[in-house]
Amino acid sequence: MGLFSKKKLETTLTAPIDGQLIPLEKVQDSVFSQKMMGDGFAVEPSDDKIVSPVSGTVESIFPTKHALMIQSKRGLEIMVHLGIDTVELNGEPFEIEVKKGDQIEQGSAIGEMDIDAIKAKQKLPTVIVIVSNMDQVKNISEITPEQVSAGKDVQTIQSK
């Protein structure tokens, strides 16, 4: 019984895109690498297709389409941030296929990003996944840098 109740408070985040999984500390943006917005992980993408790292509800989509917030079924606020300094691109390299209020499943398509267009503007296409309400987190697992496919389990979060 005890094991079951502990397991119930766990949420597993999956890779939102194919690529190289990296620790948040290695992201080339101090706001993320210093965990000012929360903890999580990043992927240096090798593909354009983005999937949801968690099941939940789309809470918001930034007007510039470079980031969206998903509230998990356990109340975690998960930000999927597409690229570094890509807010300056005004949404051009992004196509978001979900809208606010949508119920989405882990691994379901949420959009695409044009990696080449991002790089052509001298921006980095790093995809960052952040738990923004860390006050709800008891423990967050370390990640192991490796090649990942979209939908692969990469991080476990224990809620309080």
C-alpha positions as CSV (number, residue, x, y, z in Angstrom):
1,M,0.0,0.0,0.0
2,G,2.8,2.4,0.9
3,L,4.6,1.9,-2.3
4,F,1.4,2.5,-4.3
5,S,0.7,5.8,-2.7
6,K,4.3,6.9,-3.2
7,K,4.1,5.9,-6.9
8,K,0.9,7.9,-7.3
9,L,2.7,11.1,-6.6
10,E,5.3,10.5,-9.4
11,T,5.1,12.1,-12.8
12,T,7.5,11.0,-15.6
13,L,8.4,13.6,-18.2
14,T,9.4,12.4,-21.7
15,A,11.6,13.9,-24.4
16,P,9.5,16.4,-26.4
17,I,11.7,16.0,-29.5
18,D,14.4,13.7,-31.0
19,G,18.0,14.8,-30.2
20,Q,20.7,15.0,-27.5
21,L,19.4,15.2,-24.0
22,I,21.4,17.6,-21.8
23,P,21.3,18.8,-18.2
24,L,19.6,22.2,-17.7
25,E,23.0,23.5,-16.3
26,K,24.5,23.1,-19.8
27,V,21.8,25.3,-21.6
28,Q,23.4,28.4,-23.1
29,D,21.0,30.8,-21.3
30,S,21.6,31.7,-17.7
31,V,17.9,32.1,-16.9
32,F,17.5,28.3,-17.6
33,S,21.0,27.0,-16.7
34,Q,20.7,28.7,-13.2
35,K,17.2,27.3,-12.8
36,M,15.7,30.7,-12.3
37,M,12.4,29.5,-13.9
38,G,12.4,26.0,-12.4
39,D,14.1,22.7,-12.9
40,G,14.0,20.3,-15.8
41,F,16.1,19.3,-18.8
42,A,16.8,20.3,-22.4
43,V,17.2,18.6,-25.8
44,E,19.5,19.8,-28.6
45,P,17.0,18.8,-31.4
46,S,17.7,16.7,-34.5
47,D,14.1,16.8,-35.7
48,D,11.4,19.4,-36.2
49,K,8.4,17.6,-34.6
50,I,7.5,18.4,-31.0
51,V,5.4,16.2,-28.7
52,S,4.0,16.8,-25.2
53,P,6.3,15.6,-22.4
54,V,3.3,15.1,-20.1
55,S,-0.4,14.5,-20.2
56,G,-2.5,17.4,-19.1
57,T,-4.2,20.6,-20.1
58,V,-2.7,23.4,-22.3
59,E,-2.8,26.4,-20.0
60,S,-1.2,29.0,-22.3
61,I,0.6,29.5,-25.5
62,F,2.9,32.5,-25.8
63,P,1.8,34.8,-28.7
64,T,5.2,34.3,-30.3
65,K,4.6,30.5,-30.2
66,H,8.1,29.9,-28.7
67,A,6.7,28.5,-25.5
68,L,3.7,26.9,-24.0
69,M,2.5,25.8,-20.5
70,I,0.9,22.5,-19.7
71,Q,-0.7,21.7,-16.4
72,S,-0.2,18.0,-15.6
73,K,-2.9,15.9,-14.1
74,R,-1.0,16.1,-10.8
75,G,-0.9,19.9,-10.9
76,L,2.7,20.4,-12.1
77,E,3.2,23.4,-14.4
78,I,5.4,22.3,-17.3
79,M,6.8,24.8,-19.7
80,V,8.0,23.7,-23.1
81,H,10.3,26.4,-24.4
82,L,11.4,26.2,-28.1
83,G,14.9,27.6,-28.7
84,I,17.0,30.3,-27.0
85,D,16.1,34.0,-27.5
86,T,13.5,32.8,-30.1
87,V,10.9,35.2,-28.7
88,E,12.6,37.7,-31.0
89,L,11.6,35.7,-34.1
90,N,7.8,36.5,-33.5
91,G,6.6,33.0,-34.1
92,E,7.9,32.6,-37.6
93,P,9.8,29.3,-37.2
94,F,7.0,27.7,-35.1
95,E,3.7,25.9,-35.9
96,I,1.7,25.0,-32.8
97,E,-1.0,22.4,-33.3
98,V,-2.8,22.7,-29.9
99,K,-4.8,25.5,-28.4
100,K,-5.4,26.8,-24.8
101,G,-7.7,24.4,-23.0
102,D,-6.9,21.3,-25.0
103,Q,-6.5,18.1,-23.1
104,I,-3.4,16.4,-24.5
105,E,-1.7,13.1,-23.9
106,Q,1.9,12.5,-23.3
107,G,3.7,11.9,-26.6
108,S,0.9,13.6,-28.7
109,A,2.0,16.1,-31.3
110,I,2.0,19.7,-30.1
111,G,3.8,21.4,-33.0
112,E,6.8,21.8,-35.2
113,M,9.8,24.1,-35.3
114,D,12.0,25.0,-38.3
115,I,15.5,24.3,-36.8
116,D,17.2,25.6,-39.9
117,A,15.3,28.9,-39.9
118,I,16.2,29.3,-36.2
119,K,19.9,28.7,-36.8
120,A,19.8,31.0,-39.9
121,K,18.8,33.8,-37.5
122,Q,21.8,33.0,-35.2
123,K,19.5,31.5,-32.5
124,L,19.9,28.1,-30.8
125,P,17.1,25.6,-31.3
126,T,17.5,24.0,-27.8
127,V,14.1,22.7,-26.5
128,I,13.8,23.2,-22.8
129,V,11.3,21.5,-20.5
130,I,10.9,23.2,-17.1
131,V,8.7,22.5,-14.0
132,S,7.9,26.1,-13.1
133,N,6.0,25.4,-9.8
134,M,8.9,23.9,-7.9
135,D,7.1,24.5,-4.6
136,Q,5.0,21.4,-5.5
137,V,8.1,19.3,-6.1
138,K,9.6,17.0,-3.5
139,N,12.3,15.4,-5.7
140,I,13.4,15.6,-9.4
141,S,15.6,12.9,-10.8
142,E,19.0,13.6,-12.5
143,I,19.1,13.0,-16.2
144,T,21.8,11.2,-18.2
145,P,23.0,12.9,-21.3
146,E,22.2,10.6,-24.2
147,Q,20.5,10.5,-27.7
148,V,16.8,10.4,-27.1
149,S,13.7,9.9,-29.3
150,A,10.6,12.0,-28.7
151,G,8.4,10.2,-26.1
152,K,11.3,8.5,-24.3
153,D,11.1,8.7,-20.5
154,V,13.8,11.1,-19.2
155,Q,12.9,12.5,-15.8
156,T,10.8,11.5,-12.8
157,I,9.3,14.1,-10.5
158,Q,7.9,13.4,-7.1
159,S,5.2,15.8,-6.0
160,K,4.8,16.9,-2.4
